[in-house]
Amino acid sequence: MSQSYQDLGIYSELVGAAQRSRPLWPEARPGKTTQKKVREALAFAPGDEAPQDVRVEQRWERDGVSGELISWSVGYGPRTQAFYLRPAGSDGKKLPGVLALHHHGGFKLYGKEQIADGPEPVPESVAPSRGQYYGGRAYANELARKGFAVLVPDVFLWGSRKFPLETMTALHQGRGKKMAPEAGPAQLYNTTASFHEELVAKYATVLGISLAGVVSYEDRVAASYLTSRPDVNAKVLGCVGLSGGGLRAALLQATCPKIRAAVVVGMMSTFPGLLDHNIVSHTWLLYPPAWMPHGDYPDLVACRAPSPLLVQYDEADPLFTLEGMRAADTKIARHYASVGKPESYLGQFYPGGHKFDLPMQAAAFDWLAAQLGVR
């Protein structure tokens, strides 16, 4: 008897029909061949991954952190803004660099402000998600205080890279107002943008690209900027993110040779582990359609093994099944063992729901310090 899927109901047999049409999620071993397939599946590489027209917009120092507001062009759309953070008083030192990647969270009005304090007061609408996911901390600033040079960029669809509300179709604005009739500006924008992501995904499909490809490309541009700075040690670059930020870290780990250590938090499962209950939970960024015939999500993440990788799993995460997370952990560990470096992968399981709380941050920061040479 075929498996029944909650979301498909009477059409549950569609899964088997799709698998008979062509193989799905075959195991893709680490190496250059799989890395090439990942790049081809993401299907977006319009330039040389270098930022254009870089500007330092503002400088500040506060709470043990020196900061800069940086902006650049990726060649399409509005300028990307990013916070660059490093320990106060560390001028003249070349520090290991880390890309701190903001989450999705259905919250597109702000990007970098979700995880970092900049020169302006923290937006009021950001505080609840910081409390829920990050123990109330701007973790990127804490990472800088630990001795890293931290870049926190906005990315396509968020913050400085968001679509203006007036550009979104009247249909999506109407749906946003209907879903949140009493909402303030932040909730109205975020609800509308959530619906609008479907339209952007359709445009990406028609253009032969993917949302994951665009986001990953922009994060590689940010990595190029970070390694170009004279106060950053370009040979030791890491990345870290929760949820959608964890997905961005996974894509960077897979596609960016500059990355020497990656931390993926609250964003790991096999694709089969998502099929019942969890497909609806996730952004279109997790579903680049051209990848599925080549491999599973853990295969993509591990394709650059033995490049050091830490994955932190939340055992009661409602966005994943525990079985899907444990299957992913097993598969990634097997990939790293297959290249003779099982110790280069670390999977950590934590109690509780979807989060990157203070104990998880402490473990991740210590791991990054060990991998990137911070003492």
N, C-alpha and C positions, 0 to 999 in steps of 0.2 A: 504494500500500500504506500502511495506517495505521501510525503510529508505535507501537513497542512500549515499554511502561513497565515497568521492573524490578519495582516493587512491585505492579503490577496483573496482570502476566503475561497469562494467557489472557483477562483482562477489559480489556485495553488499549483496546479499542474503546469502552469506557465514556466515555472523555474526549471523543471525537467525538460520541457520543450526547448527552452533556450540552450540548455546544456547539450542537448542532442544536435542543435543547429551548428554549434562550434564549441570547442573546449573553452572553459572559463577557469581562471585562477590556477593555471598550472604552476608548479613550483619553479621559480626562476632563481637560479643560483647566483651568488655574488660574482661580480666581475665586470669587465669592460662591455661585454655583450649586453648584459642586463642594464647597465648604466646607459648605453646607447638607446635601448628600447624605451627606457623611462623618458629620456629627453625627447624622443620622437613622439611618444604618446602625449606628452604635455603640449607639444605642437605650438610653441611660441618662443621665438628667438629673433626679434626684429633688429637687434643691434649687437654691439660688442660688449654689452653689460657694463658700460662705464657711465657714471652720472654726467649729465651735461649742465654747464653753467652753474656750478656749485657756489653758494653764497653762505656766509655766516651772518645771520640776521640779528642775533642778540647773544650776549654773554651774561652770566650771573654766577654767584657763589652763595651757597646756603647749606646749612646742616651737613658740613663736611664733604660737600660735592661741588665741583666746578662744572658748570654746564654751558653748552652752546646750543642755540637753535639754528639748525642747518637746513638749507633747502637746495633742491636740484630738480632738473627736468629729466624724465625718462623718455621724452620724445613724443608723448601723446598725453592729452589731458592736463589738468592743473599741476603745479609744482608740488613735489613731494616735500613734506616737512619731517624733520627728525630731531630728537633730542640726542645730544652727545654728552655723556656724563663720565667723569673720572674723579678720583679722590682729590680733594682740595690739597694744594701744596705739592702735587706730583709733577709739576712742570719740569720738563727736561728728561723725564723718564719714559722709556718705551714700554708700554704696558700690553699685556695680552688683551685682545679685543673679543668682545661678546656682542652678538646681535640678540637683543631681548625683543621678543615678538608678541605683540598684543593678540588677544583672543578675538573670536568672532562674537559669540554671546548674543546674537541678534541685536547688537548695539553698534551702529555704524556712524553715529554722529561724531564720536571721538574714537581715535585709535591709540596713539602713543600714551595719551593721558590715562588710559585704563591701568597702566602698570608703572608709570613714571611721573614724578613731579617735575614740572618745568618752571619757567620764570613767573608764571601767573598762578593765582589761587586754583586749587583743584576744582574742576567743575562739579557742582552739587550732584548732578545726575550720575556721576561716576562712582560716588562713594558707596552706594549699595553693592555694586559688583565687586569692588575691592574688599569689602567686608565679607562677602559670601565666598569669594574664590581665593583671596590672597591674604587672609588673616588681617585685613585692614591696612596692609603695607603696600607702598610703592616699591615693588621688589627690585626694579631696575636701579633705583638709587642706592638700595642696600648692596646690590652687586657691585656698584661703583665704589662704595666705601670699603668693600672687601679687597680692592686692588685691581679691578678690571677697568678697561676703557670700554664703555657700554654705548652702543648705538641703538636707539629705539625709533624705528621708522614707521610712519604711516604707510599703508599699502592700498592698492586698488580697492575702491568701494568704501574706505574708512577715512575719517578725519579730513585732512587736507586733500585727500584723494577721493572723497565721496562725491556722489552725484548731488547737485543742488535739488532741493525739493521740487522746484518749478520745472526741472527737466524730466522728472518722473511723470509717467502718463497720468492723465486725469483718472483713469481706471484705478491705478494703484493708489493714488492719493485718496480716492473715494473709499477704497477698501480699508486704508489705514484709519480714516475718520470713523468708519463704521465699526471697526474693531476697538477703537479707543476714542469714543465720542467726547469724553471728558478729559482727554489727555492733554498734558502740557506739550510744549514744542519738542522736547527731547523724545518723549514716547511716541508722538505722532510721526516724527521723522523716522525713528527706528522701526516702527511698525510698517510704514510705507516702504522703507528700504528693504525690509524682509521680503515683502511681496515682489519688489522690483528685482531682486536677485534672480528670480526665475526668468524674467525677461532678458537680463544680461546673459544668463546661461544659454538662452535660445540664440541670442546674437552670436555668442562665442561658437555655438555649434554650426550655425550657418557660415561663419567665417573660417571654419575648419580649425579652430583653436579650442582652448579650454580655460575656464576660470582658474584652475590650478596652475596652468601654464603661465598665465599673466601674473598671478601673485608670486609664483616662484621666480619668474624673471625679475620682477621688481625687487625681491629680496636679494637676488644675486647682484643687482646694481648697488644695493645698499652695502653688501659685503665688499664689493669693489671699492666703494668710497672709504669704508672703514680701513681696509688694508692699504689705501693710498696715503693715509695720514702719517706724517713723520713721527708722531708720538705713539704710534701703535706698532707692535711687533707683528708684522704681516704673516709670520710663520706659525703663529699660534692663535687661531681664530676659532671661537666657539659660538654656539647658538642655543637658545632655550625658549620654550614657550609652553603655555597651557592651552588645551582644547584646540581651537582654531590656530592659536600660536604654536601648539605642538605639531599640528599638521604642517604649518609653515616650516618648522624646524626639521620635520621629517623630509620634506621636499628639498630643503637646502642640503641636508645630509646626503641625499641621493644625487643631487645635481651639481653641487658646488665643491670642487676640489680644494678650495680655500679653507673649508670647514675642517677642523682637526678634532672636534669633539662636539657632540650634539646631545641635548637633553629634550626628550619628548615627554610631556606630562599630560595625563588624562586624555590621550588621543591614540589608542592602539587597540586593534582587534583584527581578526581575520575578516574578510568580506563575508564568508558564509556565516560568521558569528553575528553579523548585522542583519541578516535576512529577515528574521522574525522579530518584530517590535521596533527595531532600531534604525531602519533606513530613513524614516521620517525625521529622526532626531538630528540629522546632520546636514551641513551645508553642501551645496553643489561642488565646493572645492575638493571634497573627499571622493568625488566620482568622475575623474577624467575618463571618458568612455573608451578611449583607445587603449587604455592600460589593461583592462580586465582580461582580454584574450592572452596576455603575456604573463601575468602573475598576480599574486595576492598583495594586499597592502603591506604585510610584514616583509615580503620579498623586496618591494620597492625601498622600504626603509633600510634594509640590510644590504643593498646592492653594492655599497662601498666598503663592506667589511674587508679588513679589520679596522676601519676608521672608528675610534671609540664612540660608543653609543650608550646612553643611560635612558631607559624608559621607566617612568613612574606610573603605576597603575593604582586607581582608586577602586577598592574591592566592591563597594556598593554604588558605583557610578551608574546612574540611571540611563546614561547614553550608550552603555555597552552591556553585554552579558559577561558574567565572570568566566564562562566557558570560552567565549570568543577572545577575551583578554589572555587567558592562560594558554590557549592554543597559539596566539600570536607570540607570547613569550617563549614558548617551546620552539616555535619555528625560527625565530630570530636567533635564539641560542644555538640551534642546530646549524644555521648558516655561519655563525662566527666560529663554531667548532670545525666546520668543513674547511676553513682557510687556516686552521692551526692556531687561532687566537681566541679561544673561548673567553679568556679574561677581559677582552676588549668590549664585551657586552655585559651590561648589568641591568637586570630587571628587578624593580623594587615594588612590592605590593603594600599598600597602606589601607587601613580601615577608613570607612566613611565614603561620602559622596564626591561629586565632581569638584575638584579643588586643587590648588597648589599652596597649601597652608605653610605655616612657619616651619614645622619640622621637615616637611618635604623640601622647602627652600634651603634649609640649612644643609641637608644631605646633598642636594644638587649643587650648591655653591662649593661645598668641600670637594665634590667629585670634579667639578670644572677646574678648581684650583690645582688639584692633583694632576689633571690631564694637561693643563696649560702652563704649569710651572709657577703659580702664584704661591708665595710663602707668607 
